[in-house]
Amino acid sequence: MTVRVVLADDQPLIRAGLRMVIDGTDGVEVAGEAGTGTQAVQLTRHLRPDVVVMDIRMPGMDGIEAAQIIAAETPATRVIMLTTFDDDDNVYAALRAGASGFLVKDMALEDILSAVHVVAAGDALLAPGVTRRLIEDFARHPAPARERPGPPGITEREREVLTLVGRGLSNAEIAATLHISPGTAKAHVAHLLAKLDARDRVRLVILAYEAGLVTPSR
């Protein structure tokens, strides 16, 4: 099955570089290109791609607003945000808007291509450092204190798993920390995704912070 991608960036050179890599790779193709957030939304409505690779800052409608519309109208389409990371204060807003991935433009094009496959498969991907920025954002806007933090309706074990997901641990790392098998850890994450109506792992990270399970001081 071919992964269909829409490229949305107001810099033609960025789109050209991504297209060059994608066009030379089996199993993935560029379905369309957009130079603004508005065009990205329109193309997504028309083409229903698997993934939109989108710059967070574009003229007119930015990537955050576009991602929010795409997530609401075409939930099967995954959005990967691209940004000049150190200059951007909108990581948390982008993830809450519905982005399933967040990458920096100075990453190798091949790494961005790998991210397309990861996100298209239903997983989520964060560039190194994104968890740190999430922590900094929550430090400015801390979650309210709770005697027993955690979303309602989950078990004690699931609460432990959600805490570790919020700290950025992989399934293998969660398994090692809790002394369970990787398959069991994966099952717990799957149950959390279903119970909390979360589209992907990124949403679980956000929920862990919002529930007070993870804070900058822990």
N, C-alpha and C positions, 0 to 999 in steps of 0.2 A: 504494500500500500504506500502510495506516494504522499509525503507530507507537503501540503500546499501552504505557502508563506506569502504574506503581504509585508513589504518593506515600507516603513513610514519614517522619513527623515527629511528635514528641509535642506540637507546638504547632499547634493547629487553624488559627490565623490564617495560618501559613506554608503549610499545605496549601491553604487557601481561596484564597490569592493565586495559587499555582501553578495550581490548578484553573481559576481564572478566565481566566488567560492561555491555558492549554491548550484549554479548551472553546471559546475564540473563535478557534482556529487550525485550518485545514484540514490533514488528514493526520496528526493526532496526537490521541489521546484518553486520558482517565484511565480505566484499567481497574479501579482500586481504591485504597483509602486505608488506611494503617496508622498506629497511634500508638505502636507498639513494634517492636523488632527481631524479636521472636517472631512478631508478626502479619505483618510484612513477609515473613518466610520462608514462612509458611503461605500467604499470598496468592500468592507467586511460584510455589510448588509447584502451586497450584490454577489460576492464571490464565496462567502462562507468558508474562509480559509481555516486551516488547522491552527496556525500560529500567526500572530502579528508581531513583528520586530519593530519597535517604535521608540523614537527619540522622546524623552520626557519634555523637552523644551522645543516647541515649534510655534510659528506665528499663528495668531488667531486662537483657535482651540488647541490647548496644549495636550501633551500625552496623557496627563492625569485625567482630564475630563473625557478624552476620547476612550481611554481604558474603561472608565466607569460606564460609559454608554455601551461599549462593546460587551462588557461583562453582563450587563442587564439584557441586552437585545439578542446576543448570540453567545450564550454561556459555554457552548462547546468550543469556541475559539479561545485559545490561550494567548496571553499578551506577555511579551518579554520587553521590558523597558531598557533602553540604552541611555547612558548619561555620562557627562564628564564628572564623575562621582564626587571628587573633593569639593566641587563648587556647587553642589546641589543639596538643598535642604528639604527635598520633597520625597525622600525615600519612603517614609511611613505613609504619606498620603497616596503615593503611587500603589503601594501594596494594598492598602485599604480600598483603593479604587477598583481592584480586581486583577492586578498584575500577578502572573505566576512566576515571573523571573525578573531579575534585576541585575544587569551587567554593565560594565564600564566600556567606553569606546576604545580604550587603549589595549583591551584584550586582543589576543590573536584571533583573526577571523575564523580559524578552525575551531577555536574554543566556543565562539558564538554559535557556530554551526552545530557543535555538540549539544549546546544548550537548547537549540531548536528541537532536536530529537528527544532530549530529556523531558521538556515541557509538553511536547506533542504526545508523549507516552502517558501523560497524566500526572507526572511528578512535578515538583517545584524546584527552582534553582536560584540560589542567591550567590552573588559574587563575594569573594572574601572581603570582609569589612562591613558588609551590610548589617550583620547582627550587631556589630558595634554601634552603627548609626541608629539602629532601632533602640538600643539601650540608651543612647544619648537623648533621643527624642522622648522616651518615657521618663528620663530623669528630669526633663523640663515639664512634663505633664504626667506626674506619677499616678498610678492606679490607686483608688481608694483602699485603705487598709481593711482587711477582713479577718475575722477570727479563724475561719477555715476557708482559705482561698480555693477557688476552682469552680468551673461551671457546674450547674446542677445536672444530675442524671448520669454522672460517670462514676465508676468504681474507684476505690482507693488506688488500685494498681494503675488504672487509666490516668488518674491524677498525677501519679509519679511519672508515667510515660510522657504526659503532656508537658510536665515541668522540664524534662530532659529534652524534648523536642524544642521547647522554647529557649533552651540554652544552646541550641545548635547541634545537638548530637545526632549522628546517623543511627539507623536501625541497629547496625552492628555494635556501635558504641553504647546504645541503650541496653542491648542484650548483655554486654559485658558488665555494665554498671549494676544492673538488676539481677545478674546471674540467671538469666533466662536464655532460651535459644533465640537465634536471629529470626526464625519463623514466628515465634511467639511475639517478639517485639513488633514485627511487621503486622501481625494480626491485631495487636493492640492499637497501632497507629491507624489501621483500616477502620477499626471500630470507632475510634475518635472522630475520624473524618465523617463517618456516617451519623454518629450521634449528635455532633456539633454542626452538621450541615456545612462542613468546610470543603471548599473546592479542592484544596491541595494543602501541602505541608506549610506553605507560607501563612495560610490562614490560621493554622494551628499555632504557629509562633506568635502571631498577633493576639490570638485568644489567650495564650498563656500569660502574656504581659498584661492584657486588659483584666484578666481574672486575678492578678496579683501573685501568680505562681512564681514568676521570675521578676526580679527587680534589679536595678543597676548595682545594688550593694550586695547581691547574693551570687 
